[in-house]
Amino acid sequence: MLNPKMKRKECYLAGILAAAAAISLLSGCGGGTPSLEEALKKTASYEQTSIPSPASDSLGGEWTVIALARSGEEAEDGYYEKYRANLEKRVKEQEGVLSENRYTEYARAVLACKAIGIDPSDIGGYDLGKPLEDFETVTAQGLNGAVYALLALNADRSDIDGELEQKYLTYIVQQEKPSGGFSLDDSSDTADVDLTAMTLQCLEPYATEEEISAIIDRGVEFLADAQAEDGGYEAYGDKSSESISQVILALSTYGIDCNKDERFQKKEKGLYDNLMEYYKKDGSFSHLLDGDSDPMATDQAFCAMAAYSRFLNGKTSFYDMSDTN
């Protein structure tokens, strides 16, 4: 049996070779699939046109800002300043309380601040990262609360081995299902696609540790096995673009080419090709095939494309924001 560290190294090297072979994806694809470069530019324009003043919110706000900042696409003059002003206004009006029980609100705001290079510890006189120190309230929201807290805390890679960071890491790895992967349902023995992909993203700073490396490997294999024959993913009863987006984010984090790796190819198409089936000519994305444009689907696809582009261009991963320090 291969040593987990050797497996991680081999996977990383394989990803680098695959990335070199996939550079052509940035400038053009066959079969009418929009190139990654073209789609990123179009979606960045669509997002800024449809959301001219990004708010501190899950829709029309932070995810748009995060994706735009990490994509490398040009932001309109004053776009990030509008977000900061809206965030400060909300924080002051609510006296620093973004939510009484959904602390992913704080994690998302911290990620947005770090993505655009501003200090989340002084927004309108409030430290938006402070509530993430409340481990009990964060984890009361479930695994996704802990995952996004760890992503936010480690975005700048300043103290990945801190006591709080390690406490969240321990909680998260204990949630792994018997056959690998993670689920929003604590009582289920079966993993689900979205939570597995999201959780893998937060484990990146610890990928060289043997235990974590093995968890990542099992998670990736679960995602490969869970893929449908048509190349999509079913989660919570529907095949959606959001599930594909989260898997692309996870694979790009670990140097695995979502469009070239054989484990994720179905009918000679990779995951990027499958995501583009939800793409609209205006740059938006639908939740379901042949559905209408959907803001959440568009935000998540924008994040996925940004992550994939960063991988292909040899940049830090989507949530490794140490390049903005």
Phi, psi and chi 1 to 4 in degrees:
 res  aa     phi    psi   chi1   chi2   chi3   chi4
   1 MET       -  138.4 -179.1  178.6  -67.7      -
   2 LEU   -71.2  143.3  -72.4  175.6      -      -
   3 ASN   -63.5  136.0 -177.4  -71.7      -      -
   4 PRO   -56.7  -35.6  -27.2   35.6      -      -
   5 LYS   -67.0  -38.4  -67.4 -177.4  178.5  179.4
   6 MET   -66.7  -39.0  -71.1  -60.2  -66.3      -
   7 LYS   -61.3  -43.6  -72.9  171.3   67.2 -179.1
   8 ARG   -61.3  -44.4  172.7   67.0   43.9 -134.6
   9 LYS   -63.4  -44.4 -176.1  175.8 -179.5 -178.8
  10 GLU   -63.8  -39.8  -72.4  176.0    7.9      -
  11 CYS   -64.4  -40.2 -176.2      -      -      -
  12 TYR   -64.3  -46.4  175.7   78.0      -      -
  13 LEU   -63.1  -40.2  -69.3  173.7      -      -
  14 ALA   -63.1  -36.7      -      -      -      -
  15 GLY   -65.6  -39.5      -      -      -      -
  16 ILE   -63.4  -43.9  -66.6  -63.2      -      -
  17 LEU   -63.9  -40.8  -68.3  172.5      -      -
  18 ALA   -65.6  -35.8      -      -      -      -
  19 ALA   -63.7  -41.4      -      -      -      -
  20 ALA   -60.9  -38.8      -      -      -      -
  21 ALA   -74.0  -19.1      -      -      -      -
  22 ALA  -100.1    3.4      -      -      -      -
  23 ILE   -56.5  -31.1  -68.5  -59.5      -      -
  24 SER   -59.8  -22.6   60.7      -      -      -
  25 LEU   -61.5  -28.8 -177.4   65.0      -      -
  26 LEU   -67.3  -30.5  -69.4  167.6      -      -
  27 SER  -107.5  -14.8   56.7      -      -      -
  28 GLY   176.9  150.4      -      -      -      -
  29 CYS  -133.3  154.1  -64.0      -      -      -
  30 GLY   -82.2  173.1      -      -      -      -
  31 GLY    69.2   16.0      -      -      -      -
  32 GLY    83.3   -1.3      -      -      -      -
  33 THR   -69.7  128.0  -59.2      -      -      -
  34 PRO   -60.6  140.9  -18.4   30.3      -      -
  35 SER   -64.3  155.7   71.8      -      -      -
  36 LEU   -60.2  -42.6  178.3   57.0      -      -
  37 GLU   -60.5  -45.5 -175.9  177.4   23.3      -
  38 GLU   -64.4  -46.4  174.6 -169.9  -13.0      -
  39 ALA   -65.9  -41.1      -      -      -      -
  40 LEU   -59.5  -47.8  -98.1  178.4      -      -
  41 LYS   -62.3  -43.6 -168.2  171.8  -63.4  -64.3
  42 LYS   -65.9  -42.8 -165.5   79.9  171.3  177.7
  43 THR   -68.9  -38.1  -58.9      -      -      -
  44 ALA   -60.3  -41.0      -      -      -      -
  45 SER   -67.6  -44.2  175.1      -      -      -
  46 TYR   -59.9  -46.5  172.2   86.5      -      -
  47 GLU   -61.0  -43.8  -70.4  -84.8   63.0      -
  48 GLN   -72.9  -29.6  -68.1  179.3   85.0      -
  49 THR   -72.8  -42.4  -60.3      -      -      -
  50 SER   -80.7  -20.2   58.9      -      -      -
  51 ILE  -128.4   76.1  -53.9  167.8      -      -
  52 PRO   -70.1  -23.1   24.2  -33.6      -      -
  53 SER  -134.6   87.1 -177.6      -      -      -
  54 PRO   -61.5  132.6   23.1  -33.5      -      -
  55 ALA   -98.4  171.5      -      -      -      -
  56 SER   -86.4   87.7  170.8      -      -      -
  57 ASP  -163.2  164.4 -155.7  -15.5      -      -
  58 SER   -73.0  -32.6   59.1      -      -      -
  59 LEU  -112.1  135.4  -67.5  178.0      -      -
  60 GLY    70.4   27.6      -      -      -      -
  61 GLY  -151.8 -113.1      -      -      -      -
  62 GLU   -58.2  -43.2  -87.8  103.6    4.1      -
  63 TRP   -65.7  -33.7  -72.2  120.7      -      -
  64 THR   -64.7  -45.0  -55.4      -      -      -
  65 VAL   -63.3  -46.1  167.7      -      -      -
  66 ILE   -61.9  -48.4  -65.2  166.1      -      -
  67 ALA   -62.6  -43.8      -      -      -      -
  68 LEU   -62.3  -45.5 -179.4   61.4      -      -
  69 ALA   -64.0  -39.8      -      -      -      -
  70 ARG   -81.9  -15.9  -58.8  -53.1  -75.4  161.8
  71 SER   -76.2  -24.9   72.5      -      -      -
  72 GLY    83.7   -2.6      -      -      -      -
  73 GLU   -73.2  153.9  -66.4  -62.6  -39.8      -
  74 GLU   -72.9  132.3 -173.9  174.2   -8.3      -
  75 ALA   -91.6  142.6      -      -      -      -
  76 GLU   -62.4  152.3  -64.9  174.7   -0.6      -
  77 ASP   -53.6  126.7  -71.1  -15.6      -      -
  78 GLY    79.6    4.7      -      -      -      -
  79 TYR   -63.8  -48.3 -165.4   74.2      -      -
  80 TYR   -69.9  -31.6  -62.9  140.4      -      -
  81 GLU   -65.4  -36.0  -72.8   74.8   12.4      -
  82 LYS   -63.3  -41.6  -70.8  178.1 -175.8  176.8
  83 TYR   -62.1  -47.2  165.2   69.0      -      -
  84 ARG   -60.4  -42.7  176.4  167.1 -174.9  158.1
  85 ALA   -62.1  -42.6      -      -      -      -
  86 ASN   -65.9  -38.6  -71.5  -25.2      -      -
  87 LEU   -65.2  -46.4  175.4   61.4      -      -
  88 GLU   -61.4  -40.5  -74.1 -170.7   -9.2      -
  89 LYS   -61.4  -45.8 -178.2  174.1 -177.5  -68.4
  90 ARG   -64.1  -45.0 -179.8 -172.0  179.6 -165.3
  91 VAL   -60.3  -44.3  167.3      -      -      -
  92 LYS   -68.6  -42.8  -72.2  179.1  178.8  178.7
  93 GLU   -63.3  -32.8  -72.2  177.9  -11.2      -
  94 GLN  -102.0   15.0  -62.3  177.9 -163.3      -
  95 GLU    51.1   43.5  -61.7 -178.6  -18.6      -
  96 GLY    83.4   -1.6      -      -      -      -
  97 VAL  -102.8  104.8 -179.8      -      -      -
  98 LEU   -81.1  -28.8  -61.3 -176.6      -      -
  99 SER  -165.1  147.3  175.3      -      -      -
 100 GLU   -78.4  -28.1  -66.3  -74.1   -4.2      -
 101 ASN  -137.6  -13.7   49.4   28.0      -      -
 102 ARG  -102.6   87.6  -69.6 -168.2  -59.3  116.1
 103 TYR   -79.4   -1.3  -83.2   23.6      -      -
 104 THR   -63.7  -20.8   46.9      -      -      -
 105 GLU   -59.9  -42.4  -65.4  -73.4  -49.2      -
 106 TYR   -71.8  -42.6  -62.8   99.9      -      -
 107 ALA   -60.7  -42.6      -      -      -      -
 108 ARG   -65.1  -41.4 -165.8  178.7   62.2 -120.1
 109 ALA   -66.4  -39.9      -      -      -      -
 110 VAL   -62.4  -43.2  168.5      -      -      -
 111 LEU   -62.1  -42.1  -76.1  166.7      -      -
 112 ALA   -64.0  -43.5      -      -      -      -
 113 CYS   -61.2  -46.8  -71.3      -      -      -
 114 LYS   -66.9  -33.0  -69.5 -177.0  177.0 -178.5
 115 ALA   -64.4  -34.1      -      -      -      -
 116 ILE  -102.0    7.7   61.1  177.1      -      -
 117 GLY    78.8   29.5      -      -      -      -
 118 ILE  -114.1  159.2   63.6  175.5      -      -
 119 ASP   -85.2  113.5 -175.8    3.4      -      -
 120 PRO   -74.0   -7.6   27.3  -34.4      -      -
 121 SER   -84.3   -3.2   68.1      -      -      -
 122 ASP  -143.6   74.0 -174.8   17.0      -      -
 123 ILE  -113.8  105.7  -58.3  -63.9      -      -
 124 GLY    63.3   25.7      -      -      -      -
 125 GLY    87.7    7.0      -      -      -      -
 126 TYR  -120.1  147.2  -66.2   92.1      -      -
 127 ASP   -95.9  106.6 -178.6   -6.2      -      -
 128 LEU   -73.7  -15.9  -62.0 -175.1      -      -
 129 GLY   -84.9  -16.1      -      -      -      -
 130 LYS   -58.7  -44.4 -172.1   71.1  174.0  175.6
 131 PRO   -60.4  -22.9  -27.4   37.9      -      -
 132 LEU   -69.9  -10.8  -60.2 -179.0      -      -
 133 GLU   -76.2  -12.9  -63.3  176.7    9.7      -
 134 ASP   -85.0   82.8 -174.3  -12.2      -      -
 135 PHE   -57.6  -42.0  178.5   82.9      -      -
 136 GLU   -64.9  -42.2  -62.9  -58.0  -34.0      -
 137 THR   -71.6  -38.8  -58.1      -      -      -
 138 VAL   -61.8  -48.5  168.6      -      -      -
 139 THR   -76.2  -15.7   53.8      -      -      -
 140 ALA   -64.0  -21.8      -      -      -      -
 141 GLN   -80.1   -8.8 -164.9  174.6  -19.7      -
 142 GLY   102.2 -172.3      -      -      -      -
 143 LEU   -58.7  -40.0  177.7   59.4      -      -
 144 ASN   -63.2  -31.1   60.0  -38.2      -      -
 145 GLY   -62.6  -45.4      -      -      -      -
 146 ALA   -67.8  -39.3      -      -      -      -
 147 VAL   -60.9  -48.5  163.8      -      -      -
 148 TYR   -73.6  -28.8  -78.3  106.0      -      -
 149 ALA   -63.3  -44.4      -      -      -      -
 150 LEU   -67.9  -38.9 -168.2   58.8      -      -
 151 LEU   -59.1  -44.6  -77.4  169.9      -      -
 152 ALA   -67.2  -44.9      -      -      -      -
 153 LEU   -63.7  -35.4  -68.7  168.7      -      -
 154 ASN   -98.2    5.5  -79.1  -21.8      -      -
 155 ALA   -58.6  -37.2      -      -      -      -
 156 ASP   -95.0    2.2   53.0   13.0      -      -
 157 ARG    56.8   33.2  -60.8  -60.8 -166.8  -95.9
 158 SER   -81.8  -31.8   59.7      -      -      -
 159 ASP  -155.6   64.3 -170.0   17.9      -      -
 160 ILE   -66.0  -21.2   65.4  170.8      -      -
 161 ASP  -101.9   15.7  -66.5  -40.3      -      -
 162 GLY   -62.9  160.2      -      -      -      -
 163 GLU   -59.2  -43.6 -177.9  178.1  -10.2      -
 164 LEU   -68.1  -44.0 -179.0   61.3      -      -
 165 GLU   -60.1  -41.7  -72.2   79.9   -3.1      -
 166 GLN   -68.8  -31.9  -72.6  -66.1  -49.4      -
 167 LYS   -66.1  -43.0 -167.7  171.7 -177.4  179.0
 168 TYR   -67.0  -40.2  -80.9  120.8      -      -
 169 LEU   -60.7  -44.6  178.1   63.1      -      -
 170 THR   -60.9  -45.6  -61.1      -      -      -
 171 TYR   -59.2  -43.8  170.5   86.0      -      -
 172 ILE   -66.0  -49.4  -70.1  166.5      -      -
 173 VAL   -66.7  -25.7  -59.9      -      -      -
 174 GLN   -70.0  -13.7  -72.1  175.5  -15.8      -
 175 GLN   -89.4   -0.2  -51.8  -56.2  -49.0      -
 176 GLU   -60.9  139.0 -174.4 -172.6   20.5      -
 177 LYS   -78.4  157.9  -61.2  -56.2  178.6 -177.3
 178 PRO   -54.0  -35.4  -27.9   35.7      -      -
 179 SER  -100.4   12.1  -61.5      -      -      -
 180 GLY    99.5  155.1      -      -      -      -
 181 GLY    89.0  178.6      -      -      -      -
 182 PHE  -138.4  163.1  -62.5   83.0      -      -
 183 SER  -145.5  152.8  172.8      -      -      -
 184 LEU   -72.8  -20.4 -166.1   60.0      -      -
 185 ASP   -94.0  107.0 -176.1   -4.9      -      -
 186 ASP   -61.8  -29.4  -68.1  -20.3      -      -
 187 SER   -84.5  -10.2   62.8      -      -      -
 188 SER   -87.1  142.7  174.3      -      -      -
 189 ASP   -89.4   -2.4  -73.5  -26.3      -      -
 190 THR  -108.6  137.2  -54.4      -      -      -
 191 ALA   -77.3  162.2      -      -      -      -
 192 ASP  -122.4  157.4   69.6   59.6      -      -
 193 VAL   -64.6  -51.8  171.1      -      -      -
 194 ASP   -62.4  -49.2  -68.9   51.4      -      -
 195 LEU   -67.9  -34.4 -110.2  -66.8      -      -
 196 THR   -63.1  -47.9  -63.7      -      -      -
 197 ALA   -62.3  -43.8      -      -      -      -
 198 MET   -62.8  -43.1  -68.9  175.6 -168.6      -
 199 THR   -65.7  -40.9  -56.0      -      -      -
 200 LEU   -57.7  -35.7  -67.0 -175.4      -      -
 201 GLN   -61.8  -35.4  -67.1  161.6   42.6      -
 202 CYS   -82.3  -10.1   82.8      -      -      -
 203 LEU   -88.8   -5.3  -62.5  178.7      -      -
 204 GLU   -53.6  -43.4 -177.0 -164.2    8.0      -
 205 PRO   -61.0  -16.1  -22.9   35.2      -      -
 206 TYR  -113.2   15.3  -48.7   97.1      -      -
 207 ALA   -65.5  -20.8      -      -      -      -
 208 THR   -82.4  -10.6   57.5      -      -      -
 209 GLU   -77.9  135.6  -62.4  178.8   18.0      -
 210 GLU   -57.4  -45.9 -172.9  170.7  -21.6      -
 211 GLU   -63.4  -44.6  178.1 -171.2    4.9      -
 212 ILE   -68.3  -39.0  -54.9  -58.8      -      -
 213 SER   -57.6  -42.5  175.6      -      -      -
 214 ALA   -67.0  -38.7      -      -      -      -
 215 ILE   -63.4  -41.9  -69.5  172.6      -      -
 216 ILE   -63.0  -45.4  -66.6  167.3      -      -
 217 ASP   -58.6  -44.6  -74.8  -18.9      -      -
 218 ARG   -65.7  -37.2  -70.8 -168.1  -69.5  -90.5
 219 GLY   -65.4  -42.9      -      -      -      -
 220 VAL   -63.7  -41.9  169.8      -      -      -
 221 GLU   -64.7  -37.1  -70.2  -52.8  -48.7      -
 222 PHE   -61.2  -44.4  165.3   77.8      -      -
 223 LEU   -63.2  -37.0  -66.1  175.8      -      -
 224 ALA   -66.6  -43.8      -      -      -      -
 225 ASP   -69.3  -29.0  -67.4  -18.4      -      -
 226 ALA   -80.4  -11.6      -      -      -      -
 227 GLN   -68.4  135.0 -169.8  178.7   13.3      -
 228 ALA   -74.5  164.2      -      -      -      -
 229 GLU   -63.8  -24.4  -75.8  -56.6  -48.9      -
 230 ASP   -87.3    2.4   63.5    1.5      -      -
 231 GLY    95.4   -6.4      -      -      -      -
 232 GLY   -94.3 -171.7      -      -      -      -
 233 TYR  -135.4  140.0  -77.6   98.2      -      -
 234 GLU  -106.3  128.2 -177.7  170.6  -32.5      -
 235 ALA  -142.5  133.1      -      -      -      -
 236 TYR    56.6   34.3  -44.4  120.1      -      -
 237 GLY    92.1   -6.9      -      -      -      -
 238 ASP  -130.3  150.4  -71.4  -41.8      -      -
 239 LYS   -90.7  118.2  -76.0 -175.3  178.4  177.1
 240 SER  -132.1  159.7   70.3      -      -      -
 241 SER   -68.5  -30.9   64.5      -      -      -
 242 GLU   -61.2  -37.8  -69.6   94.3  -33.8      -
 243 SER   -65.2  -42.8  -65.3      -      -      -
 244 ILE   -62.0  -42.3  -62.1  173.3      -      -
 245 SER   -59.8  -44.2  -67.7      -      -      -
 246 GLN   -65.8  -36.4  -72.3  -59.4  -33.7      -
 247 VAL   -67.9  -40.4  175.9      -      -      -
 248 ILE   -60.9  -42.0  -69.3  174.6      -      -
 249 LEU   -58.7  -47.0  -90.4  159.3      -      -
 250 ALA   -63.8  -47.8      -      -      -      -
 251 LEU   -64.8  -41.1  -62.0 -177.9      -      -
 252 SER   -63.0  -32.1  -62.6      -      -      -
 253 THR   -59.0  -34.8  -62.9      -      -      -
 254 TYR  -108.2   21.4  -64.4  103.8      -      -
 255 GLY    68.3   30.2      -      -      -      -
 256 ILE  -106.5  120.5  -59.4  171.6      -      -
 257 ASP   -75.4  111.0 -166.7  -42.3      -      -
 258 CYS   -64.9  -19.3   67.5      -      -      -
 259 ASN  -104.6   -7.5 -139.7   42.0      -      -
 260 LYS  -118.7  -29.1  -62.0  -67.8 -177.2 -179.6
 261 ASP   -63.0  125.4 -168.7  -69.1      -      -
 262 GLU   -60.8  -28.1  -68.5 -177.6   -5.6      -
 263 ARG   -64.0  -23.3  -68.4  171.5  -65.1  178.2
 264 PHE  -115.1   19.6  -63.9   92.0      -      -
 265 GLN  -103.6  130.8  -72.6 -172.3  -32.3      -
 266 LYS  -132.5  129.3  -57.5  -68.6 -176.4 -177.4
 267 LYS    52.1   43.6  -61.8 -179.4  179.6  178.6
 268 GLU    63.5   22.4  -60.1 -177.8  -11.2      -
 269 LYS  -125.6  142.3  -66.5 -165.6  -60.0 -178.3
 270 GLY   -97.0 -174.7      -      -      -      -
 271 LEU   -70.3  -34.2  -77.4  179.3      -      -
 272 TYR   -62.3  -44.0  173.7   78.0      -      -
 273 ASP   -57.5  -42.9  -62.9  -34.0      -      -
 274 ASN   -66.7  -39.6  -81.1  -73.0      -      -
 275 LEU   -61.4  -37.9  178.7   61.5      -      -
 276 MET   -67.0  -12.5  -72.8  -59.0  106.0      -
 277 GLU   -69.5  -16.9  -67.3 -178.6    3.3      -
 278 TYR   -98.4   -0.1  -62.7   81.9      -      -
 279 TYR   -78.7  137.7  178.3   77.4      -      -
 280 LYS  -104.4  155.8  -56.4  -64.9 -176.1 -179.1
 281 LYS   -61.7  -23.8  -70.2 -178.2  178.7  179.8
 282 ASP   -84.3   -2.4   61.1    2.9      -      -
 283 GLY   102.0   -5.4      -      -      -      -
 284 SER   -86.3  174.3   64.3      -      -      -
 285 PHE  -132.2  152.9  -74.5   77.9      -      -
 286 SER   -99.2  158.3   61.8      -      -      -
 287 HIS   -74.0  -46.7  166.9   60.4      -      -
 288 LEU  -114.3  155.5  -57.7  175.2      -      -
 289 LEU   -55.7  134.2  -82.3  175.0      -      -
 290 ASP    65.1   14.9  -58.8  -38.8      -      -
 291 GLY   -87.3  178.3      -      -      -      -
 292 ASP   -79.6  165.2  -65.0  -30.1      -      -
 293 SER   -57.0  139.4  -64.1      -      -      -
 294 ASP  -132.4  127.9 -178.1   88.2      -      -
 295 PRO   -63.4  -40.1   18.4  -30.2      -      -
 296 MET   -67.8  -43.1 -177.9  178.4  -67.2      -
 297 ALA   -61.0  -39.6      -      -      -      -
 298 THR   -66.3  -45.4  -57.7      -      -      -
 299 ASP   -58.8  -46.5  -85.7  -14.1      -      -
 300 GLN   -69.6  -36.8  -68.7 -162.1   28.5      -
 301 ALA   -66.5  -37.9      -      -      -      -
 302 PHE   -61.4  -44.0 -165.6   12.4      -      -
 303 CYS   -60.6  -44.8  -70.1      -      -      -
 304 ALA   -63.2  -45.3      -      -      -      -
 305 MET   -65.0  -39.1  -69.4 -169.5  -62.9      -
 306 ALA   -62.1  -43.5      -      -      -      -
 307 ALA   -62.8  -43.6      -      -      -      -
 308 TYR   -65.7  -41.6 -170.7   29.7      -      -
 309 SER   -62.9  -41.4  176.0      -      -      -
 310 ARG   -63.0  -40.7  -65.8 -174.7   69.5   83.1
 311 PHE   -61.5  -49.4  155.5   63.7      -      -
 312 LEU   -63.3  -28.9  -69.4  175.6      -      -
 313 ASN   -96.2    8.3  -75.0  -68.8      -      -
 314 GLY    70.6   26.0      -      -      -      -
 315 LYS   -92.9  171.7  -62.9 -180.0 -179.8  180.0
 316 THR   -61.6  158.4   60.2      -      -      -
 317 SER   -66.8  170.6   68.5      -      -      -
 318 PHE   -54.6  -44.2 -172.3   80.3      -      -
 319 TYR   -96.6    0.9  -73.2  112.4      -      -
 320 ASP   -89.7   92.0  179.6   -4.4      -      -
 321 MET   -96.7   21.2  -60.3  174.8 -175.3      -
 322 SER   -63.2  -18.6   56.9      -      -      -
 323 ASP   -74.8   -8.7   57.3  -34.9      -      -
 324 THR   -97.8   -3.7   66.3      -      -      -
 325 ASN   -66.9      -  -66.3  -16.2      -      -
